Amino acid sequence: MTQDTAHSSLTAGNLPLEPNAFIGREADVEELTHLLGVARVVTLCGAGGIGKSRLAVRVATQVADDFPGGVWLVELAEAVPGDQIVPRVAAALGVGAEPSRPLAETLIDALADRRLLLIVDNCESLIEECARFCRMVLTVCPEVRVLTTSREPLRVAGETVWRVPPLSLPGADAQNPAGSEAVRLFVDRAGAASRGFTVTDQNTAEIASLCEALDGMPLAIELAAALCRALTVEQIHARIRDRFRLLSAGDRTAPARHQTLRATVDWSYQQLKEPERILLRRLAVFTGGWTLDMAEQVCSGNGLCAEDILSVLCGLVDKSLVLADAAAAGETRYRMLETIREYAAEQLDASGEEGPLRQRHRDHMIGIADRVHRLIVRHPRPTWEEICPQLVLLDELQSNIWAAVRWSADTGDPESALRLLVLLRWPTIAGGRFTPADEWLDRLLETEPALLSPRVRGDALALRGQVAFGQGDPDTAQVACTAAAELCRTTGLHGPLSGALAILAWVAIYQRRPEAARACLDEALEAVRKVDDPWHEMVIRSMEGTLALSEGRAKESQRSFEAALAIAHELDNHWAEPVALIGLAQVAWLRSDLAEARAYYEQALDLLQDITSHWQTITCLSGLGRIALAQGDLATARVRLVESLRLCLGTGQRLGVARRIETLAQLALAEEDDRRAVRLAGASAAIRGSMCGAFLPSGFGARMEELLQPARTRLGDALVAQLWAHGQEMTQEQAIRYALQDDEPDGEQTGTPPTAARGPAAAPLTTLTGREWEIAELVARGLSNKAIADELVISPATAARHVANILAKLGFSSRTQVATWVIEHNRA
């Protein structure tokens, strides 16, 4: 995959390929294609097995080009009452949670003005949740279209309910029965099941009659056609008729089609050999799919030998009760249609095997997670080519993993649930799977501490802190990792201790407490050396580089990142190497070596092509944009920065959006569009302020001052203050739209900003006063607070207060950083 392909895939959607030929429904597809052009929400309604999901995918394929934001499929087949739809939609679109903010708001921000089609499949299990979600989308996302499938309408304002009919039957065209949709489907699937199958004058009438007996239900027809490998059409027809009569005294209140479908599925189950029945019902323990190895490990025993699983599974595939999907990690992935899985689950429950099978399933998931964990940290180191397929497999097994976590929690075994989460620490962090990991960790860590082993609790607390910091929530990270560190020190658990201390150091760097960060890193390095864990040592070396970089110590930072890169090379890990390469690029930027910085960013991008790591990709693109800007290549800068911002939009993370808008403000200043630059700077600061309050990240004020001072020189303080206020008043959506377009904000002419009539506007809080500029110059000359006081004839306390204000406004933690910035500012 090229880098461009990797980027475009973030907006192209996740629509699956159709597994076989789509038969019939040409008029239905045409009507629905037109309907989606005029209706905001369309619900395909009908009984199970009527073909709603397959029809939805076919329609979406036809209209995909009309949705530049992509076509996204959200499957609710595995949902259970009490689940929520918002996390599932967010996961499908790659939208992560933010601290202290409902995920629904972040998701709506990500959808905002994107023109996309959202397919929500199998809504019946979460009907109320789906209705509320669709109402929310209709209200605030004007460009989003929603296509849902459900056994009942959502009953939400604006919904268009489209009843999915059965396939057309021969009775509607007695002169040409082979032309009906139902017969065409049977003939196609029967031919695939048996190469010797042919349509003759003798069996055409039987096929037509059989399809009528099956009420034109696609699933029932496919199940019957699959039996052509063993039975004639006449035999199949006879047995279907017998089975219908046998079940004709069922629930009179149930829809007739549901009775027919259940009769078909039940009949198919009864036709299976005993090993096939055993395997089919046991396979219901899997959620979302499985591999042959998983089936052999979980489903064997008590009447079914492991060595027989393959042949029995192939028999179920032949009968269309199990589908064989594309390979994952070199292994074929299997799944069942939901109607079949529901039926199999009923049989599993009636057999009395469910509890033991669920436990075996959970233990197997732990075994897979442990294997991946050992691959990452083992001696000797595996190659990335060995690790990557296992990570792909983990992606495919997410539904099974969370089902195992849920079952362990619900059955009173929080230790096993936490162990599974801890073993998946690195795939969770690198893949950005912070949700629902955060929710499960919070729930499980409420368990009485005495009921958990210290190792599992310590690891889980450290992971909770790591997840929280990844979500931009340093307070929760600090609380969790402090508790983890205290527990690990008491119990002598050096591995989890090093991880917790690394996160505490990260928090301290963020809070501009360098001494606390240094102390945490020293203790973490001592702990990690006691357990010979090069992975954590690489993390700690990277943190040392980040700390040194934050204080302007370029040589020390480079040594630390080079040490981290050497370990990452030894590990051959494509998660780790880009972290160190990005750090080295930032060091090169600090040393003004733009060519070297660009080379590091491009090398990191190459490594990121085969994995999902959105934020590292965004950082590289933004870094390359800033380099082009510094070199005066404004066209390239705009391409890279806009691409970076667009990628940010799909994540729903406001802090990343704010950073990208800030850089685009710097680009506008270079393009001599001072008004645009100030507005964008104000909008960026407003987004940050809504998240972080008065706390500014390192160097933020200095960057704002560099941007605003030239604008003040050319436009004057009063107009800059008004433009800044206008930017602050923009919503995030308005700011993004303005940043991505060249025109002025809505309703504004170039000459007069709308705030002009409101009187004087407040100056940006980052603005240094005249006295503060004077003192900053003295700091750059190396004067102490006492020497500054003597120079300006003020008290040392007043001088110290001014220096503290300068540090706070500029976002620096040391006088050295202030001095460096003043010197570079004056040189510019």
N, C-alpha and C positions, 0 to 999 in steps of 0.2 A: 504493500500500500504506500503510495506517495504521501508526502506531508499534506498536499492539497486535498487528496482524497480523505485523509484522516480528518481534516478540519471540516470538509463539507459534510461528512457523515454525521456530524453533530446536529445538523439541521435537516438532513434528508429523511429522517424518520427510522422506524424499526419494523416496517411492514414485512412479514415473512413471505417467502416464495411459496407458491401454490404447489402442493406435493404431487398432484396429478391433474389431468385435464378437467377443466370446468365445463360441465355439460348443461346446456339449456339456459333458461332464465334470461335470454337476450333482451326481451321486452322489459323484464323487471330491472335489469341493470341500466337500461336506457332511461327508464322512468326515475329511478333513484339518482342517477347522475344529474338529471335536470333538477330534481327536488333539492339536492344539496346546494345547488346554485342559488336557491331562493329561501331555504329554511335554515334556521340556526341550529336546531336540534332535531334529528330524525331518529326515531326508535324503530328498529326492526323487531316486531313482536310475533311470537308464535311458540308452539310447543317445542319441547326438547327434541332434537333430531330433525327439525324441519329444514335446517340448512342456513340458519341466521348468520352464524359466524363466517361460514364460507362465502356467503353472499356479500357480507360486509367487506371482507378482504378484496373480493373481486371488484366491487364498486369503488373502493378506495384506490385500487390500482389504476382504474380508469380515470380518476380525477386527480391523481397525485400531482400532475404538472400545474394544476391550478392553485397549489398550496406551496409557496416558496419556503414556508416555515417547516414543511415536512408533514408526513402522515405518521401518526404515533398510535400504536396499539397498546392498550392497557387491558390485561386479562384478569378477570375476577373469578375465574373458574375455581380457584383454590380458596377463595375468601370464605370466611365463616362469620356468623352473626357476631357483631361486636367489633369487627375489623373496620378500618376507615379507608375511604377511597383516596383521600388526598395524598398520603404517603406512597400509595401505589402509582398514582399519576406522576408524582414527583420523581420516584425511582425510574420510571420509564423514560422521563425526559432528562434525567441526570441532574435534577434540582436538589441541592442539599439544604438542610435545615440551618437556621441562624439562631444564635442565642437570644433569649428574651423576646422572641417574635414567633407568632403562630406560623407553622409551615404553610398554611393556606395562603397567607399574605405573600410569602416569598414565592410560592408557586404562581400566584396571580401576577406578581412582578415579572416573572420569567415569561409568562404567556403574553401579558400586556398587549402590545400592538402587533404581535406576530400573526401572520395569516397561516394557520395550520389546521389540519383536520385531526381530531382526536377520536379514536375508536375505543369505546368502552364496552368490552365483551362480557356477557353473562352477568348483567346487572341484578338479576333477581335475588341473589344472595345478599345484596346490600342496597335494596331498592330505595330506602329512605335517604341513605347517604348519597346515592347517585343523584337523586332528585335535588337535594340541597346543593350538591356540587354543580350540577348543570345550571341551576338558577343563579349561582354565584358567577359562573362563566358568562352566562347571557347578560348579566348586569354590567360587568366591567371589562370584558374582552370582546370588543366588537368584531374583530377579524377572525375569531376562532369559530370553527364549525365542529359539532359533536355528532357522531354517528354511534348509537348504542344498540346493543342487542339484549333482549330481555323476554322472559316469559309473560311479563305483564307491563303495561305502560308505566312510565315514571310519574305521569300526571303532574307535570310541571308546566307553568305558563310558557307558551311559545313552542311547546313540543308538537312535532308532527308524527303521529303514529302510523306506521306502514305495516300492515299485516302480511307476513310472509306466507304465500300460498304454497300448497303442495306442488310438486312438479306436474306439468300437464299430463293427463292420462289418455290412453288410446280411445276411450269412449268419446272424447271430444273430436276425434278424427278417425272414425271407424274405417274409412277408406284407406288410410295410411297409418296403421298402428305403429310401425317402426319409426315414424317421424315424431312421435310424442317424446317429451323430455324424459319421462320416467323410463320408457323403453330404451332410449338412447343411453341413459346412464347405466341401466342394467347390462346392456350389450358391451359397453366400454369396460366396465369393471369385471364382467365375466371373462372377457377376452384377456384381460391382464392376469386373472387368477389361473386360467387354463389356456395354454397355447393351442390346444386342440378344439377349443370352443368355436362353433360357427353358428350363424343364424340360418335356419332353414324354413321352408314353408310349413313344416310340421311343428316346429317349436315356437314360431312367431306368436301364434294365438296363445300358447301357454305362457309365454313371457308377458304378453299384454294382460292376461288374466291375473298373473302373479303380481304385476305392478299395481293393478287395481286393488287387489286384496291387501296390498301394503299401503294403500291410500296415498301413493305418490310420495311417501316419506323418504328423503334421500338416504338417511342412515339405515333404515330398514332394507331398502333396495340394495345398498352396498353390502350389507351383511349377507343377504340372500345370494347375491351374485358371487361372493367369495366362495361359496360352497360348490360352485360349478367345477372346482378341481376334484371333487369327490362324488357329486351327485348330478343326475340329469335335471333339467329344468322341471320335468314332470314330477320327479321325486321331491324336489324342493317345494313345488307348488302344493303337492298333497300334504306334506307335513305342516306347512304354514296353515293350511285350512284346518287341519286337526287341532293345532295349537290354539287357533282363534276360538274354536268352539269350546275348548277346554277352559279358557279364561273368560268366556263371555259373561260369566256371573260375577265379575269383579265389581269394584266400586262404581255404582251407577252415577255418582256425582262427578266423577273424573271425566275430563274431556275424552271423547271417543278416540282421538288420535293418540292421546297419551296411553290409553289402554292398548291400542294396536302396537305402539312402539314398545311398550313393556312386554307385550306378548312376544314380539320379535326377538327382543334381547333375551328374555327368559328362555325362549325356545333355543336360541343359539347356545346359551349356556348349557342347557340340558343335552345338546348334541356333542358337547366336548367330552373327551376321555377324562377319566378321573385326575390324572396328573395335570391336565390342562385346566380343569376347574380349580384345583388347588393353587396353581400358579396364578391364574387370573385374579382370584380373590386376594391373594397375598400381595400381588403387585399394587393393589389399591393403597398400600401403606405409603407409596411414593407420591410425592406432590410435585407435579410439573415435569417429571421424566426421570429416567434411570438408564444405566448402562448394563451390559451383560454381567460384568463383574459384580455390580451392586445386586442384581437379581440373584446371582449364585450365592453371594454371601448372606443375604437377608432372607431369601425365600426358600432355601433348601431345608431338608430335614422333615421328619414325620410324614413319610409317604412320598417324598420328592427328593431324589438324589441330586447333588450339585452337578454331577457330570451329565445329567439328563436335562438340565435347565435349557441349554441351547436349543435342542431339538423341540422341546415343548414350547419354548418362546417362538421359534420359527413357525410352529403350527398356529399359534395365536395371531402372528403377523399375517399368515396366509388367510386366516378367517376374518381379517380386518377388525379384530377385537383389540389389536395392538398396532400402533403405527411406528414405523422405523424412520426417524428423521435423519437429518444430515449428521455427519460425524462430529464429535466434540473430543478434542485431545486424542485423536486417532481412534476413537471408539464410537460405534453407532449409538445414538441416543434414541431411546424408545419412550413412547407415551401412549396414553389411552384417550379416546374421545371422552368428554366429560360424562355423557350419558352412560357410557360403559363403565367408567370409573365409579360413578355413583352406585350402579348396580353391583359391581364387584365389592364395593365397600359394605353394602348391605349383607352380602354373602359372608364377608370377613367377620362382621359383627356377629352374625348368627352362628359362625363356626366356633366362637370362643377363643380364637387365636389372636385377636387384635392386640391385647396388652403385650404379650411376649413379642409379637412382630414389631410393634412400635418401639420397644426397647432395643431390639436388634437393629432396627433402622437407625435409631439415635446413636447407638454404639458404632455403627458403621460410618456415620457422618463424622463422629469423633476420630475414627481411624483415618479417614481421608484427610481431615484437617491436620492430624498429627503427621501424616506422611508429607504433606505440603510444607508444614513447619520445619520438619527435619531436612527437607530438601534445601530450604533456605539457609539453615544454620549449620548443616552437617560438615564434617571433615571426611574426606577431601571435598572441596567445593564442587558442586555440579555446575554445568554450563547453563547459560540462560536458555539455550535450546531445550534443556531438560526441564527447567522450571516452568517455562512459558505454557506448555500444553496443560500442565496441572492447574495453572491459574485460569486458563480457558475453561477447564472442566468445572472449577469452582464457580465461575460465572453461570454456568448452566445449572448448577445445583443449588442456587440461592434459595429457591422455594423449599427444597428439602431441608436445607440447613435451618431456616427459620421455623419450619414445622417441627424439627427435632428440638430446637430451643423451647418452643411453645409447649411441646409435650412434656419435656423435663420439668418445666416450671409448673405446669398444671398438675403434674403427678407428684409434686413435692420433692423434686430432686434438683434444687438450684445449683448444687456443686457441679453436676454434669453439664448443665446449661452454661454456666460460667466458664467451665473448662473448654467447651467448644468455642465460645466467643474468644477466649484468650489465645487458643491455638490459631485462630484466624486473624490475629492482631495485624500482621503486616499486609495481607491482602485487603483488610478492611481500611487501613489507613491509606495505603498507596492508591487504592481504588476509590477513595472518597466515599465509602459506604458508611457514613456517619449515622444515617437513619436507615433502619430502626435500631442500630447497635446502641445508641444513646438511651433509648427508651427501655430496652431490655436490661441494660446494665443498671440503670436506676432502679428498676423493679427488683432485680435479683439481688442487688447490694443492700436492699432493705431487710434481707434475711438476717436473723440473729447471728452475730459474728461467730458465736461458739459452734454453730452448725456448719461452718465452712472451714476448710483447712487454711492455715495462714498463707500457704503458697498461692492457692487459688484466689483468695480474697485480695492479697497483695498485688498479684498480677492484674486482677480485674479492676482494682482501684487505679492502678497506673494506666490501664487502657482507657478507663473512663476519663482520666485527665487528658490523655492524648487525643481522644475523640473531641472533647470539649475545646481544646486549643485549636484543633483543626477546624472547628466551627466558628472560631473567633470569640470564644468565651473564656478569657483567661481567669476570671474569678472562680468558675466551677473547676477549671483545670487545677488551680492552686489548691483548692480545698481537697479535691480527690487525691492529688499526688502528695500533698502533705500527710494525709492519713496513710497513704501507701508507704511513704518513707518511714514514718514512725513505726508501723507494723513490721516492715522489713528489717529495720535496725534491731528491733527487739528480738526477732526470730532468726536473724542471721541469713536472710534471703538476699544475697548480693545481686543476683540477676535482676529481679523486679526492682530492687533499690536503685540500680543504675538507670533503669528506664524512667522511674518516677523522678529522679533528680535531674535527668536531662530535660524533662518537661518543665520542672520548676525553674531551671536555668533559663529556658525559653521565655517563660512568663516574666522572669526578672529582667531579661533583656528588653522585652516589650514595655515593661514598666519603668525602664531606664534606671535600674538598680544594678549597676555593673559589679559592685563588690559581692552582692548576694549571688549573682549569676556565676561569678568566678568560684565562689565557695562551693556552690552546687556542682559545678563541672569538675572541680578537683576531687570532691568526694565520689562523684559518679565514676570518674576514671579509675580511682582506687578500687571501687567495688567491681567494676567490669573486668579488671585484670585478675581478680580472684577466681573468676569463673570462665576465663578464656572465651569471651563472646565477641568476636570481631565485628559482628553486625552492630551491636550497641556501641562498640568503640568507634566505629565509623560515624554513628549518629553524634557521639560526644565530640569528636574532632570537628565535625561540621558546625556544631554549636559553638565551639571555641572560635572558629573562623567568623561566625556571625557576630559574636561578642566583640572580637577585635575590630571587625569591620564597622560596627556601630560606634566605635570610639575613634575611628580614623586611623587605626594602626594597620596599615596596608601590608607591610612585610610579615608581621605576625599572622594576620588573617590568611595570607597566601600560603604560609607554611602549614597552617591547620587544614585548609581546604585541600592542599596537595596530599597531606597525610590521609585525609578522608577518601580522596580519589584513589590513592594507592590501595586502600583496603577494599574499596568498591570494585576496583579492577580484579583483585584477588577473588572477590565473591562472584564476579561476573554477573552483576545484578543491575538491570536496566531501570530499577527504581532508584537505586542509590547513586549511580554515576551522574545523572543529570543534576542532582542536588549539589554535588561538589562542583560540577562544571558551571552551574549558575552562580555559585559562590565565587569561583575564580573569575567569571565574567564581571561580577560586581567589583571585585578587587581591581581588575584591569581598568574598569571605568573610573574608579577612584584615582588611579594613577594616570588617567587620561590616555591610556593606550587603547584607543577605540578599535583598532584592527584586531588586537588580541581578544578584546571583549566579544567582538562579533564572531570570531572563530569559535570561542567557547559556547556561545549561545547556539550557533549552528550545529556544533557537535552534539549538544544536548538534544536539539530537535530531532536529529537523526536517530538517536536512541529511543525517542518517545514515539516513533512511528507505529510500533507494533503493540503498544499498550495504551490503556486508558489512564491518562494523567493530565486532566484538563488544566489544573492550575500551573503545573510546570510548563506546559505548552503556552499558556497565556503569558506567563512571566518571560519566556524566551521571545515571543513575538513583540511584547512591549519593550523589552530590552533592545531588540533589533530596531524597533521604531525610534527609540531615544537616540541610538547611535546614529541612525540616518539623519535625524534632526540635528544632532550636534555637528555633523559633517556638511550640513546645508543641503542635503538631498531631501527636500521637503516632499516631493511626490512619493518616494519610497517610504518616508516616515508616515505619511497619511495612510498608505495601503496597509502597512504593518499595524499601526495603532488602531485603525478602524477594524481590522480583522480581529485584533485582540479584544476590543470592546464587544464586538458581535459574539465572540465565543463566551465572553463573560455573561451576556444576557441570558444564555441558555442555562446558566447555573443558578440564577436568582440571587446571587451573593452581592449585597450592596457595597461592601467595602472594595471588592474588585472593580465594580463599576466606577466608584468614586476615584480610584487610582487611575483608571484609564481616562476618565474625563479630565482629570488634572493634567495628564500628559498631553492631551489634545488641546488644552488651554495653552500649554507651552508652545505647541505647534502653531496655534493661531497668532501668538505673539511674534513668532519668527516670520509668519506671513504678513506681519504688520497690520493685523486686524485686532487692534487693541481692545475695542469694545467686546468683540467675541471672546477674547482671552479672559477679560475680567469677569464676564458673565459666567463662563465655564468654570473659572476658579471659584466663584461664589457658589455655584451649584455643587461642585465637588466638596467644598467645605461643609455645605449644608447636609449632604448625604452622610459625611463622616460624623458630623455633629449629632445627627439623629441616632447614630449607633454608639458613639463613644463619649458623648457629652463634651466636657471641656478638655478631656485628655487627648493630646495630640501625639501622633506617632513621631518617631525620631526624624528630625530634619524637615517636618512638614511646614512649620512656620518659615524656615529659611527659604524653602522652595517658593512659598507664596510671596515672600518679600522680593525674591529675584524676579518674579513674574509681575508683581504690582508696581514696583518702583519705576521701571521704564514707562509703564502706562500712565503713572501719575505725572511723570515729566512731560509727556506729550498731551495728556488730556486734562490734567489738573486734578487736585485732590477731590473736589466736590463731585465731578462727573464720575470719577472712579468709584467713589462711595456709592453713588446712585446705581451704577452698573453692577457693582458687587451685591447690593441689596436686591436688584432684580434677579440676579442669578440665585440668590438665597431663597427667593420666593418660588422658584420653579419646582414642580414636582419632579421626582426621579424620571418619570416617563417623558416629561417635557425636556428635561436636561439631556436625556439620551437622544431623543429625536433631534434636538438642536445640535448636539455634538456630531451626529452622523450626517447632517445636512449642511449645505452652504448658505441657506437663506437665513433671514432674521427670525427671531421668535414671533409667534402669532401676535398680530396686532401692533407690531413695533416697527417704526421707521428708523433708519440709521441715525437720523439727527437727534431725536429726543427720546430717551428711555422713559417708560411709563411712570417711573418713580419720581420724575423731575417735579411733578406738580405737588408732591407730598411734603415738600420741605427738605431740609438737610437730612441726609442718610448717614447712619453710623459707619465709621471706617472699619475695615477688617480688623479683627482682634489681633491678628499677627503683626500689624503695623508697628514698627519701632518708633518711639518718639525721638525728637531731636537729641535729648539728653542721653537716651539709650544708645543712639548711634555713636555719640561721642564716647561713651564708656566702652562700647564694643570695639572702637578703634584703639582705645588704651589697652584693652584685653589682648588685642592682636599684637600690641607692642611688648607684651609679656609682663605688664604691671600687675602687682598684687592688689587686693582690695584696699590695703592701707596706702599703697602708692597712688592708687586712683583717687582716694580721698584727699591726699595731700595735693595732688595735681589740680583737682577741681575745688578745693577748699570746701569739702563736705565731710560729714562724719563717716567713719568706716562702716557703721551700720547701714547708712544710706547707700553707700557704694555697694555693699553686699546685697541689699535689697534690689538695686538696679540690675546687678549681675544675675540674680535669681530670676527676675522678670525677663531678662534677655534670653536666658536658657529656656524658660517656659514658652515664650513666644516663638522662638526659633525651633523648638523641639529637640534641643541638644541636651546631653548629659555631662559635658565637660567643657572647660574653658578652651581646651585645645581645639575642639570642634568649632567653637565660636571664632577663634583666631584664624583657623584654616579657611573658614567660610568668608570672613571679612577680607582676607588677603586675596582670595580668588575673586570675590565680588569686585574689589577695587581694580584688580588686573583686567577684568572684563570691561 
